[in-house]
Each structure stands twice: as structure tokens, then as C-alpha cells.
Amino acid sequence: GLYIISTDGRVIREVTHGEQRVDDPAFSPDGKQLAFWAGPQSAFGGGEIYVANADGTGQARQLTTGVVAGQDADPVWSPNGLSIAFRRRTVDQSTAGNFDIYTVPADGSAEPIGLATSPADEQDPSWSRFGDWIAFKSDAPTPESPGNRTPRIWIMDNEGKGKRVLWSEDSPGPQGAPAWSPR
């Protein structure tokens, strides 16, 4: 379930969503809404992206329907509260699929748009303070190291342009999820 609790551990309310699994909750910048993924019990790595009122009123709204059923995850709000970036698993020739970064309007008014959709795995998006950049983790090779598939932190603008490795090629091993914005 998805619960709002106080710091003393008291349950304030449950946020209903109608699915068996839920994860990755993220408050909107004004604190009035939550984005999260939810799906069936078999949805281990994600579900569909939903938005719900944090005060428990109303029904959760489904924003996405994944290309591979139940594989959207890692939602994070843009600083202005108008968009949500997330990770989507897409079909490729591997058994695990391919992870890409998408955005979707928080009000559900349009379909998701792919921003980082290379054959590499891109995930864990995080918005810059003013929403003009998105940091993410990717194992994409670079022209300087075409055989290197070590996960590193990359950045791109909020339209998916200007992708580049943020940290040097000689970083000491795999890099984890960036934390530019609150989750």
C-alpha cells in the first residue's frame, strides 16, 4: 500500500490506487499530489505511473500505459509541477528489455515523450532546480570510450537534447542514481 505517516509512525491516511503493488512515491513541488507507480503483484520492476491527491481525496489518475505492461517507474516531478519524468522499460532483443527516460504532463493531457531512448539503459531521472536539465544514469558508451558500458551520470536538457556524461570517463567504477531534485 501507499500510506502517509507522521514522523512518530502514526498512519495519517492511505492513498488508494486500486493495484496490488506500489512504489517510488514522489510529492509534487507544492506537496498536494503524489506520483508513483502501481501494478499487479507480478509487476516487480514497475507498473503504470499514477498521480493522486496527497490528502486522500479523489481517485488516483493513471498517466501512462507502458509499452511493456507494467514497466514504468522512478517518477519525479519537474520543479514547476507540470511534468513528470520517469523510467520506462521497452522491448529489445534482451530478456530484461531496455530502460529509457520519458516525460509526461502531470495532468495527463498528452502521451509520454521519449527523451533518452538509446539502446543503452537510461534510468533514475532527476530534474535540475529550475527544470531546464535532467540528470540520469546511463550505461551508454561515448565516442571517447565506445566499448565502455559502465553506468555513469549523464545530463540532458528538458527536451532530451545535449546529452553528455557529467562525470569523467575515468571515474572509479559504476555510478548510481543522481539526486538533483527531491524524490
WOPE-V814223 format. One record per residue. N is the residue number from 1. RES is the residue in three letters. OMEGA is omega in radians with two decimals (none if undefined). Layout:
# WOPE-V814223
[[N RES OMEGA] [N RES OMEGA]]
This chain:
# WOPE-V814223
[[1 GLY 3.10] [2 LEU -3.04] [3 TYR 2.95] [4 ILE -3.13] [5 ILE 3.07] [6 SER -3.13] [7 THR 3.06] [8 ASP 3.07] [9 GLY 3.14] [10 ARG 3.10] [11 VAL 3.10] [12 ILE 3.09] [13 ARG 2.98] [14 GLU 3.05] [15 VAL -3.07] [16 THR -3.07] [17 HIS 3.06] [18 GLY 3.12] [19 GLU -3.10] [20 GLN -3.13] [21 ARG 3.11] [22 VAL -3.13] [23 ASP 3.05] [24 ASP 3.12] [25 PRO 3.11] [26 ALA 3.10] [27 PHE 3.01] [28 SER -3.11] [29 PRO 3.12] [30 ASP 3.10] [31 GLY -3.06] [32 LYS -3.11] [33 GLN 3.06] [34 LEU 2.93] [35 ALA -3.14] [36 PHE 2.97] [37 TRP 3.09] [38 ALA -3.13] [39 GLY 3.14] [40 PRO -3.11] [41 GLN -3.12] [42 SER -3.10] [43 ALA -3.08] [44 PHE -3.01] [45 GLY 3.14] [46 GLY 3.14] [47 GLY 3.02] [48 GLU 3.13] [49 ILE 3.12] [50 TYR 2.98] [51 VAL 3.13] [52 ALA 3.04] [53 ASN -3.12] [54 ALA 3.13] [55 ASP 3.08] [56 GLY 3.13] [57 THR 3.07] [58 GLY 3.13] [59 GLN 3.02] [60 ALA 3.11] [61 ARG 3.09] [62 GLN -3.13] [63 LEU -3.06] [64 THR 2.93] [65 THR -3.02] [66 GLY 3.05] [67 VAL 2.97] [68 VAL -3.03] [69 ALA 3.03] [70 GLY -3.09] [71 GLN 3.01] [72 ASP -3.09] [73 ALA 3.07] [74 ASP -3.13] [75 PRO 3.07] [76 VAL -3.07] [77 TRP 2.95] [78 SER -3.11] [79 PRO 3.13] [80 ASN 3.08] [81 GLY -3.08] [82 LEU -3.09] [83 SER 3.04] [84 ILE 3.02] [85 ALA 3.14] [86 PHE 3.10] [87 ARG 3.10] [88 ARG 3.03] [89 ARG 3.11] [90 THR -3.11] [91 VAL 2.97] [92 ASP -3.09] [93 GLN -3.14] [94 SER 3.10] [95 THR -3.11] [96 ALA -3.08] [97 GLY -3.09] [98 ASN 3.12] [99 PHE -3.12] [100 ASP 3.10] [101 ILE 3.12] [102 TYR 2.92] [103 THR 3.09] [104 VAL 3.05] [105 PRO -3.10] [106 ALA 3.11] [107 ASP 3.11] [108 GLY -3.04] [109 SER 3.14] [110 ALA 3.10] [111 GLU 3.06] [112 PRO 3.11] [113 ILE 3.11] [114 GLY 3.13] [115 LEU 3.12] [116 ALA -2.99] [117 THR 3.13] [118 SER 3.05] [119 PRO 3.09] [120 ALA 3.07] [121 ASP 3.04] [122 GLU -3.12] [123 GLN 3.08] [124 ASP 3.14] [125 PRO 3.10] [126 SER -3.09] [127 TRP 2.98] [128 SER -3.05] [129 ARG -3.11] [130 PHE 3.06] [131 GLY -3.12] [132 ASP 3.13] [133 TRP 3.03] [134 ILE 3.02] [135 ALA 3.13] [136 PHE 3.09] [137 LYS 3.10] [138 SER 3.03] [139 ASP 3.13] [140 ALA 3.03] [141 PRO 3.09] [142 THR 3.09] [143 PRO -3.14] [144 GLU -3.12] [145 SER -3.03] [146 PRO 3.13] [147 GLY -3.06] [148 ASN 3.10] [149 ARG 3.09] [150 THR 3.11] [151 PRO 3.12] [152 ARG 3.09] [153 ILE 3.10] [154 TRP 2.96] [155 ILE 3.04] [156 MET 3.08] [157 ASP -3.02] [158 ASN 3.02] [159 GLU 3.12] [160 GLY -3.12] [161 LYS 3.07] [162 GLY -3.12] [163 LYS 3.09] [164 ARG 3.07] [165 VAL -3.14] [166 LEU -3.10] [167 TRP -3.02] [168 SER 3.11] [169 GLU -3.08] [170 ASP 3.11] [171 SER -3.01] [172 PRO 3.08] [173 GLY -3.08] [174 PRO 3.09] [175 GLN -3.09] [176 GLY -3.10] [177 ALA 3.07] [178 PRO 3.13] [179 ALA -3.14] [180 TRP -3.12] [181 SER 3.13] [182 PRO 3.07] [183 ARG none]]
